[in-house]
Amino acid sequence: MSTLSRDERVTSGSRQRRIIVLLPLIGFLALAALFSFRLGSGDPSKIPSALIGKPVPETVLPPIAGLERDGKPLPGIGPNDFKGHVSIVNVWASWCIPCHDEMPFLHRLAEDRRIRVLGINYKDQADNARRFIDRHGNPFVASGADLSGRASIDWGVYGVPETFVVGRDGRIVHKLVGPITADNIDAVVRAAIEKALAGS
């Protein structure tokens, strides 16, 4: 039967203490890797919304100061904006890079006279919002300033941009998380618009 020398016992004890100290770090790294994998494996544009089929939230937003359309002040948003016609509601901000990229697609949607395109300007400065619209053009018939972000929270917004399709009855038909793109404008957004126009 062999016995360990004093030095061997000290070395063995040091190794055990190092392993015990490292166990929480190893566990944390394993959990972080799992969360990262789960977050990255899903398509955020397919996140379901609890508001689908429900009436739009009570939304009263002031206009963005100095923003115009056809030489007239662009109105803010009120409850009557969601009644009697199919609407696209786009949550946007000048500081949002994907919002810049999706503007040409919003203009394409705005060409469809069967629908109205409305904007919710999320936590933005009026000067920056005006510069954004001056640069990209204005697809909105109305756009409200959500300076506090409260209205966007009521709409269940995860982050900008997000787009909602609202039926004539004022109920939310579809929610798109992320920008409108060449890949989803027809297959997803226009399909939801047609569904809303059909009244189903």
C-alpha positions in Angstrom: 0.0 0.0 0.0 1.5 3.3 -1.1 1.2 6.5 0.8 1.3 10.0 -0.7 4.1 12.3 0.3 3.3 15.6 1.9 4.1 17.5 -1.3 1.8 15.2 -3.4 -1.0 15.7 -0.9 -0.6 19.5 -1.1 -0.6 19.4 -4.9 -3.7 17.1 -5.0 -5.5 19.4 -2.6 -4.7 22.5 -4.7 -6.0 20.8 -7.9 -9.3 19.9 -6.1 -9.7 23.5 -4.9 -9.1 24.8 -8.5 -11.7 22.4 -9.9 -14.2 23.5 -7.3 -13.6 27.2 -8.0 -13.9 26.6 -11.8 -17.2 24.6 -11.6 -19.5 27.6 -11.4 -17.7 29.3 -14.3 -18.0 26.1 -16.4 -21.7 25.9 -15.5 -22.2 29.6 -16.5 -20.4 29.1 -19.8 -22.5 26.0 -20.6 -25.7 27.9 -19.9 -24.6 31.0 -21.9 -23.8 28.7 -24.9 -27.2 27.1 -24.6 -29.1 30.4 -24.5 -27.0 31.8 -27.3 -27.8 28.7 -29.5 -31.5 28.9 -28.7 -31.7 32.6 -29.4 -29.8 32.3 -32.7 -31.6 29.3 -33.9 -35.0 30.9 -34.3 -36.4 33.4 -36.8 -37.3 36.5 -34.8 -39.8 37.5 -37.5 -41.9 34.4 -36.5 -42.3 35.4 -32.9 -46.0 35.1 -32.2 -48.0 38.0 -31.0 -50.7 37.8 -28.3 -52.5 40.7 -30.1 -53.3 38.8 -33.3 -57.1 38.9 -33.7 -57.5 41.5 -31.0 -58.4 45.2 -31.4 -55.5 47.6 -31.8 -54.4 49.2 -28.5 -55.9 52.6 -27.7 -53.3 54.7 -29.5 -53.2 58.5 -29.4 -49.9 60.0 -30.5 -49.1 63.6 -31.4 -47.7 64.5 -34.8 -43.9 64.7 -35.3 -43.1 68.4 -35.1 -42.4 69.9 -38.5 -43.1 66.8 -40.5 -45.1 67.4 -43.7 -46.7 65.6 -46.6 -47.8 67.4 -49.7 -47.1 70.7 -48.1 -49.4 70.0 -45.1 -48.5 69.0 -41.6 -48.5 65.2 -41.2 -51.0 64.3 -38.6 -50.4 62.2 -35.5 -52.3 59.0 -34.8 -55.7 58.5 -33.1 -58.2 55.7 -32.7 -60.2 56.6 -35.9 -57.1 55.9 -38.0 -57.8 52.1 -37.6 -61.4 52.0 -38.6 -63.0 51.3 -42.0 -59.8 50.5 -44.0 -56.9 48.1 -43.9 -53.8 49.7 -42.4 -50.1 49.0 -42.2 -48.6 50.3 -39.0 -44.8 50.5 -39.1 -42.8 51.2 -35.9 -39.7 53.1 -37.0 -36.9 55.3 -35.8 -34.2 57.4 -37.5 -31.4 55.7 -35.4 -32.6 52.2 -36.6 -30.4 50.9 -39.4 -32.9 48.3 -40.7 -35.5 51.0 -40.8 -33.4 52.8 -43.5 -33.2 49.6 -45.5 -36.9 48.9 -45.4 -38.1 52.3 -46.5 -38.2 51.5 -50.3 -40.5 48.5 -49.4 -42.8 50.8 -47.4 -43.1 53.1 -50.4 -44.0 50.1 -52.5 -46.8 49.2 -50.1 -48.0 52.8 -49.9 -48.6 52.7 -53.7 -51.5 50.3 -53.0 -54.5 52.6 -52.7 -56.5 49.9 -50.9 -54.5 50.4 -47.8 -53.1 53.2 -45.6 -49.5 53.2 -44.2 -49.2 54.7 -40.7 -46.1 55.2 -38.6 -45.2 55.1 -35.0 -41.9 57.0 -34.5 -40.2 55.2 -31.6 -38.2 57.2 -29.0 -36.8 59.6 -31.7 -36.0 63.3 -31.8 -38.2 65.3 -34.1 -35.2 66.8 -36.0 -33.8 63.3 -36.6 -37.1 62.0 -37.7 -37.5 64.9 -40.2 -34.1 64.3 -41.6 -34.9 60.6 -42.0 -38.1 61.4 -43.9 -36.3 64.1 -46.0 -33.7 61.5 -47.0 -36.0 58.6 -47.7 -39.4 60.2 -48.6 -42.6 59.8 -46.7 -44.8 56.7 -47.2 -47.0 57.6 -44.2 -50.4 59.2 -44.2 -50.0 59.8 -40.5 -47.1 59.2 -38.0 -47.2 59.7 -34.3 -44.3 60.5 -32.0 -44.0 57.8 -29.3 -41.4 59.7 -27.3 -41.7 57.6 -24.1 -42.1 54.2 -25.9 -45.4 53.5 -24.0 -47.5 53.1 -27.1 -45.0 50.7 -28.6 -45.1 48.6 -25.4 -48.9 48.5 -25.7 -48.5 47.2 -29.2 -46.2 44.5 -27.9 -43.2 45.8 -29.8 -39.9 43.9 -29.2 -37.7 46.4 -31.1 -37.7 48.5 -34.2 -38.6 48.0 -37.0 -41.9 46.1 -36.6 -44.9 46.1 -38.9 -48.5 45.3 -38.2 -51.4 44.6 -40.6 -54.7 45.9 -39.2 -58.1 44.9 -40.7 -61.0 47.2 -41.4 -62.5 46.2 -38.1 -59.5 47.6 -36.2 -58.2 44.1 -35.3 -54.5 43.1 -35.8 -54.2 40.5 -38.5 -50.5 40.1 -38.7 -47.2 41.2 -37.0 -43.8 41.2 -38.6 -40.8 41.4 -36.3 -37.8 43.0 -38.1 -37.6 44.8 -41.4 -39.7 44.4 -44.5 -37.4 42.9 -47.1 -37.4 41.6 -50.7 -37.8 38.1 -49.2 -40.9 38.8 -47.1 -42.8 41.7 -48.7 -44.8 39.4 -51.0 -44.8 36.1 -49.3 -45.6 37.5 -45.8 -46.7 41.1 -45.8 -48.8 41.3 -49.0 -50.3 37.9 -48.1 -51.4 39.3 -44.8 -52.8 42.4 -46.5 -54.8 40.3 -48.9 -56.2 38.3 -46.0 -57.2 41.5 -44.3 -58.8 42.9 -47.5 -60.7 39.7 -47.9 -62.0 40.2 -44.4 -60.9 36.8 -43.1 
